[in-house]
Amino acid sequence: MREGEVEDLFAEDPEPDDPDAPPYWFAGQHLPSDARAMGLSHHVPEGAIIDFAGRLDAGNRRHRIVAWGLLVLFGLPVVLAVLRVLYAF
């Protein structure tokens, strides 16, 4: 890595009024700076999920339904695995 790239990894999120910043509807604009520092982007599955979840608005009813659906989708396998372990005892 070159010297400038290291600083870019830990750069803060751009200001919303910055005229040089890409539009907010472009993919990858809702990733937290910590996720970017770990190397996640909207091109990898984990980064795409974080970017998608970051776009959800709690004030919109449909977005809350989608958030609950994601919670069930990712939480149900964990609950079933724990039940399987408890059933084995």
Secondary structure, 3 states (H helix, E strand, C coil): CCHHHHHHHCCCCCCCCCCCCCCCCCCCCCCCHHHHHCCCCCCCHHHHHHHHHHHCCCCCHHHHHHHHHHHHHHHHHHHHHHHHHHHHC
